Amino acid sequence: MMRMGMAAKTFGNRALSLPRASVPACGRLGSCAILTRTMVALALLSATGNADASEPIVGDAIVIDGDTIEIAGERIQLSGVDAPEGWQVCLDETGADYQCGKVSARALNIFLSASRPTRCEIVTRDRYGRFLAICFRADGEDVNRWLVETGNALERANHSQGLYTAAQAMAQSAGIGIWRGQSQGGRTERITGEDFVNRRRAVTAEQ
């Protein structure tokens, strides 16, 4: 059993005591390797000379949308992933509409609720002042990876350094989440997984 130490972080005038969280022994095939790769990638991200790196933030997470949470008043963007916005509508495997943005947010809320608190390792701040972080449930599950591997979000390769590429390939191959309607072709407000990829590439090119 591996234990990760917690620090105390002050929010306003109130000191938030951060308990030690236990990570159980790997209970499924490949989970040890996945956790190891995640921690190595996190260490590499933290070692890039980032002056905005901060202590971990731990607490009960409030889901804002499919890739954004809030803990103790701190807004946190999940690093390396991109979920559909709450207003966005996607196509399922039959070509019918479904509210993929709301589905993603609801799935994230259920996932986090199953093992609290959430621990977020800060990578940096974005241009809007939000923390970018890789977050974990109390049982050690990587939240960012889970969003991608279940098709509830895309990998943002320019931020993730390829950490979730394999997870995305699995979701796309299985045709789950936003990849369900990938063969249908998207319209402006009805989008598919391929549309997300193309739009993210365009945004990345502009940055």
KOLDO-305295 format. One record per residue: x, y, z of N, C-alpha, C in turn. Coordinates in steps of 0.2 Angstrom, whole numbers, padded with zeros to 4 digits, always signed. Atoms other than C-alpha are relative to their C-alpha. Layout:
// residues N
XYZXYZXYZ/...
//
This chain:
// residues 207
+0004-0006+0000+0000+0000+0000+0004+0006+0000/-0004-0006+0000+0007+0017-0005-0004+0006+0003/+0003-0005-0003+0003+0032+0005+0003+0007-0003/-0003-0006+0002+0004+0050-0001-0002+0005+0006/+0001-0005-0005+0007+0064+0012-0004+0006-0002/+0004-0005+0002-0005+0078+0013+0003+0006+0004/-0002-0006-0004-0001+0096+0018-0006+0004+0001/+0006-0004-0001-0012+0109+0025+0000+0007-0004/+0000-0006+0004-0018+0123+0014-0005+0005+0002/+0005-0005-0003-0026+0139+0019-0004+0004-0005/+0005-0003+0005-0041+0146+0010-0003+0006+0004/+0002-0006-0004-0045+0164+0016+0003+0000+0007/-0002+0000-0007-0044+0164+0035-0001-0006+0003/+0001+0007-0003-0048+0146+0037+0005-0005-0003/-0005+0005+0002-0035+0133+0037-0003-0007-0001/+0003+0006+0002-0040+0117+0028+0005-0005+0002/-0005+0005-0002-0032+0102+0036-0001-0006-0005/+0000+0005+0005-0028+0089+0023+0002-0006+0002/-0002+0007-0003-0028+0071+0029+0004-0004-0005/-0004+0004+0005-0017+0058+0022-0005-0005-0003/+0005+0004+0004-0025+0048+0008+0004-0006-0001/-0003+0006+0001-0021+0030+0006-0002-0002-0007/+0001+0003+0006-0019+0022-0011+0001-0007+0000/-0001+0007-0001-0023+0004-0011+0004-0004-0005/-0004+0004+0005-0013-0010-0020-0004+0000-0006/+0003+0000+0006-0017-0011-0038-0005-0006+0000/+0005+0006+0000-0033-0022-0040-0002-0002-0007/+0002+0002+0007-0035-0023-0059+0006+0000-0004/-0005+0001+0004-0024-0028-0073+0002+0007-0003/-0003-0006+0003-0012-0014-0079-0001+0006+0005/+0001-0006-0004-0017-0002-0065+0006+0003+0003/-0006-0002-0003+0000-0002-0057+0004+0004-0005/-0004-0003+0005+0008+0002-0073-0003+0007-0002/+0004-0006+0002-0005+0016-0077+0002+0005+0005/-0002-0005-0005-0002+0024-0060+0007+0002+0000/-0007-0001+0001+0017+0023-0062+0001+0005-0005/-0001-0005+0006+0016+0032-0079-0003+0006+0002/+0003-0006-0002+0004+0045-0072+0005+0004+0004/-0004-0003-0004+0016+0049-0058+0006+0003-0003/-0006-0002+0004+0031+0050-0069-0001+0006-0004/+0002-0005+0004+0022+0061-0081-0001+0006+0004/+0001-0005-0004+0017+0072-0067+0006+0003+0003/-0007-0002-0002+0035+0073-0060+0003+0004-0006/-0004-0003+0005+0041+0078-0077-0004+0007-0001/+0004-0007+0001+0027+0092-0079+0002+0005+0006/-0002-0004-0005+0032+0098-0062+0007+0003+0000/-0007-0002+0000+0050+0099-0066+0002+0004-0006/-0001-0005+0006+0048+0111-0081+0002+0007+0002/-0002-0007-0002+0053+0126-0070-0006+0004+0001/+0006-0004-0001+0035+0131-0067-0001+0003+0006/+0000-0004-0006+0034+0145-0055-0007+0000+0004/+0007+0000-0003+0015+0143-0052-0001-0007+0003/+0001+0006-0003+0017+0125-0046-0002+0001+0008/+0002-0001-0007+0008+0124-0029-0001-0007+0004/+0002+0006-0004+0004+0112-0015-0006-0004-0002/+0006+0003+0002-0009+0099-0018-0006+0003+0003/+0006-0002-0003-0027+0104-0015-0004-0006+0001/+0004+0006-0001-0038+0091-0007-0007+0002+0003/+0006-0002-0003-0056+0091-0003-0006-0003-0004/+0006+0002+0004-0074+0087-0009-0001+0004-0006/+0000-0004+0006-0075+0092-0027-0007+0001-0002/+0007-0002+0003-0090+0101-0034+0002+0001-0008/-0001+0000+0007-0092+0098-0053-0003+0006-0003/+0002-0006+0003-0093+0114-0063-0002-0002-0008/+0002+0003+0006-0093+0105-0080+0005-0006-0001/-0003+0007+0001-0085+0089-0088+0007+0000+0001/-0007+0000-0001-0067+0095-0086+0002+0005+0005/-0002-0005-0005-0068+0108-0072-0004-0001+0007/+0003+0001-0007-0071+0106-0053+0002+0006+0004/-0002-0005-0005-0070+0117-0038+0001-0004+0007/-0002+0003-0007-0062+0112-0021+0001+0006+0005/-0001-0005-0005-0064+0124-0006+0001+0007-0003/+0000-0007+0003-0067+0139-0017+0005+0001-0006/-0005+0000+0005-0053+0135-0029-0002-0003-0007/+0003+0003+0007-0058+0133-0048+0006-0004-0003/-0006+0005+0002-0047+0118-0055-0002-0002-0007/+0001+0003+0007-0046+0114-0074+0004-0006+0000/-0004+0006+0000-0041+0096-0076+0004+0000-0006/-0005-0001+0005-0025+0096-0086+0000-0005-0005/-0001+0005+0005-0023+0088-0102-0006-0003-0003/+0006+0003+0002-0041+0084-0105-0005+0006-0003/+0004-0005+0003-0055+0093-0115-0007-0003+0000/+0007+0002+0000-0074+0089-0111-0004+0005-0004/+0004-0005+0003-0088+0096-0121-0004+0004+0005/+0004-0005-0004-0097+0111-0115-0007-0002+0002/+0007+0002-0002-0113+0110-0105-0006+0001-0005/+0005-0002+0005-0123+0117-0120+0001-0005-0006/-0001+0004+0006-0116+0105-0133-0004-0006+0000/+0004+0005+0001-0126+0092-0141+0004-0005-0005/-0004+0005+0004-0117+0076-0149-0005-0005-0003/+0004+0005+0003-0123+0062-0160+0002-0007+0003/-0001+0007-0002-0125+0044-0154+0001-0004-0006/-0002+0005+0006-0122+0028-0164-0006+0000-0005/+0006+0000+0004-0140+0030-0171-0001+0006-0004/+0001-0007+0003-0137+0048-0177-0005+0004+0004/+0005-0004-0004-0149+0054-0163+0004+0005+0004/-0004-0005-0005-0144+0069-0152+0000-0002+0007/+0000+0001-0008-0139+0068-0134+0004+0006+0002/-0003-0005-0004-0133+0081-0122+0007-0002+0003/-0006+0003-0003-0115+0076-0121+0004+0004+0005/-0003-0005-0005-0109+0091-0111-0003-0002+0007/+0004+0002-0007-0122+0087-0097+0002-0007+0002/-0002+0007-0001-0118+0068-0099+0007+0000+0003/-0007+0000-0002-0100+0071-0096+0001+0003+0007/+0000-0003-0007-0102+0082-0081-0004-0004+0005/+0004+0005-0005-0115+0070-0073+0005-0006+0001/-0004+0006-0001-0103+0055-0076+0006+0002+0005/-0005-0002-0004-0089+0065-0068-0002+0001+0007/+0002-0001-0006-0099+0069-0053-0001-0007+0004/+0001+0007-0003-0104+0051-0050+0007-0003+0001/-0007+0003-0001-0086+0045-0052+0003+0003+0006/-0004-0003-0006-0079+0058-0039-0004-0002+0006/+0004+0002-0006-0093+0054-0027+0001-0007+0003/-0002+0007-0002-0088+0036-0027+0006-0001+0005/-0006+0001-0004-0072+0039-0018+0003+0007+0002/-0002-0007-0002-0069+0056-0009+0005-0001+0006/+0000-0007+0004-0060+0067-0006+0004-0001-0006/-0004+0000+0006-0052+0072-0022+0007+0004+0001/-0007-0003-0001-0033+0076-0022+0002+0003-0007/-0002-0003+0006-0027+0088-0036+0007+0002+0001/-0007-0002+0000-0008+0090-0040+0000+0005-0005/+0000-0006+0004-0006+0107-0047+0006+0000-0005/-0005-0001+0006+0003+0109-0064+0002+0007-0001/-0001-0007+0001+0001+0127-0067-0006+0004+0001/+0006-0004+0000-0011+0141-0069-0001+0001-0008/+0001-0002+0007-0020+0145-0086+0000+0007-0001/+0001-0008+0001-0022+0162-0094-0006+0003+0003/+0006-0003-0003-0038+0164-0085+0001+0000+0008/-0001+0001-0007-0030+0161-0068-0002-0006+0004/+0002+0006-0003-0037+0144-0065+0006-0005+0001/-0005+0005-0001-0027+0130-0058-0001-0005-0005/+0000+0006+0004-0022+0116-0070+0003-0005+0004/-0003+0005-0005-0020+0100-0061-0002-0007-0003/+0002+0007+0001-0020+0081-0062-0003-0002+0006/+0003+0002-0006-0032+0074-0050-0002-0007+0001/+0001+0007-0001-0035+0058-0041-0005-0001+0006/+0005+0002-0005-0049+0050-0031+0004-0002+0006/-0003+0003-0006-0046+0044-0013+0003-0007-0001/-0003+0006+0001-0043+0027-0020+0006-0001-0005/-0006-0001+0004-0029+0033-0031-0002+0000-0008/+0002-0001+0007-0039+0033-0048+0001+0006-0003/-0002-0007+0003-0033+0046-0060-0006+0002-0004/+0006-0003+0003-0048+0057-0064+0001+0002-0007/-0001-0003+0007-0041+0065-0080+0000-0006-0005/+0000+0006+0004-0037+0048-0087-0007-0003-0001/+0007+0003+0000-0054+0041-0083-0004+0004-0005/+0005-0004+0004-0063+0055-0092+0002-0002-0008/-0002+0002+0007-0053+0051-0108-0001-0007-0002/+0001+0007+0001-0054+0032-0107-0007-0002-0001/+0008+0001+0000-0073+0033-0105-0003+0004-0005/+0003-0004+0005-0075+0045-0119-0004+0006+0002/+0003-0006-0003-0081+0059-0108+0004+0006-0002/-0004-0006+0002-0067+0070-0114+0005-0002-0005/-0006+0001+0005-0053+0071-0127+0006+0002+0004/-0006-0002-0003-0035+0072-0123+0002+0007-0004/-0003-0006+0002-0027+0089-0125+0008-0001-0001/-0006+0002+0001-0011+0083-0132+0006+0005+0001/-0005-0005-0001-0002+0100-0131+0001+0001+0007/-0001-0001-0008-0004+0100-0112+0002-0007+0003/-0001+0006-0004-0004+0081-0108+0007-0003-0002/-0007+0003+0002+0013+0077-0117-0001-0008-0002/+0002+0007+0003+0004+0061-0124-0002-0005+0006/+0001+0004-0006+0000+0055-0106-0007-0005-0001/+0006+0003+0001-0018+0050-0112-0002-0002-0007/+0001+0002+0007-0015+0045-0130-0003-0007-0001/+0003+0007+0000-0018+0027-0127-0007-0001+0002/+0007+0000-0002-0033+0030-0117-0005+0002-0005/+0005-0003+0006-0041+0040-0131-0001-0005-0005/+0001+0005+0006-0037+0027-0144-0004-0006+0002/+0005+0005-0002-0046+0014-0133-0007+0002+0000/+0007-0003+0000-0061+0025-0131-0003+0000-0007/+0002-0001+0007-0062+0029-0150-0001-0007-0003/+0001+0007+0003-0059+0010-0155-0007-0003+0003/+0006+0003-0003-0073+0005-0143-0007+0004-0002/+0006-0004+0002-0085+0019-0149-0004+0002+0006/+0004-0002-0006-0090+0025-0132+0001+0008+0001/+0000-0007-0002-0094+0042-0125-0001+0004-0007/+0001-0004+0006-0092+0056-0138+0002-0003-0007/-0002+0004+0006-0085+0043-0150-0006-0004-0003/+0006+0004+0002-0102+0035-0152-0002+0001-0007/+0003-0002+0006-0107+0045-0167+0005+0002-0005/-0006-0002+0004-0090+0046-0175-0001-0001-0008/+0001+0001+0007-0096+0039-0192-0006+0004-0003/+0006-0003+0002-0112+0050-0193+0002+0007-0003/-0001-0007+0002-0103+0067-0197-0004+0005+0004/+0003-0005-0004-0106+0082-0187-0003+0007-0004/+0002-0007+0003-0115+0099-0190+0002+0005+0006/-0003-0005-0004-0112+0115-0181-0001-0001+0007/+0001+0001-0007-0120+0112-0165-0001-0008+0002/+0001+0007-0001-0121+0093-0166+0007-0003-0002/-0007+0002+0002-0103+0086-0165+0002-0007+0002/-0002+0007-0001-0094+0070-0165+0008+0000+0003/-0007+0001-0003-0077+0064-0158+0005+0003-0005/-0005-0002+0005-0068+0068-0174+0000+0008-0001/+0001-0007+0000-0075+0086-0174+0004+0003+0006/-0004-0002-0006-0068+0088-0156+0007+0001-0002/-0007+0000+0001-0051+0083-0162+0002+0005-0005/-0002-0005+0005-0051+0094-0177+0000+0007+0003/+0001-0006-0003-0057+0109-0167+0006+0001+0005/-0005-0001-0005-0044+0106-0153+0007+0001-0004/-0006-0001+0004-0030+0105-0167+0000+0008-0002/+0000-0007+0003-0036+0122-0174+0001+0005+0006/-0001-0004-0006-0036+0130-0156+0007+0000+0002/-0007+0001-0002-0019+0123-0152+0005+0004-0005/-0004-0003+0005-0012+0130-0169+0000+0008+0001/+0000-0007-0001-0018+0147-0164+0003+0003+0006/-0004-0002-0006-0010+0147-0147+0007+0001+0000/
//
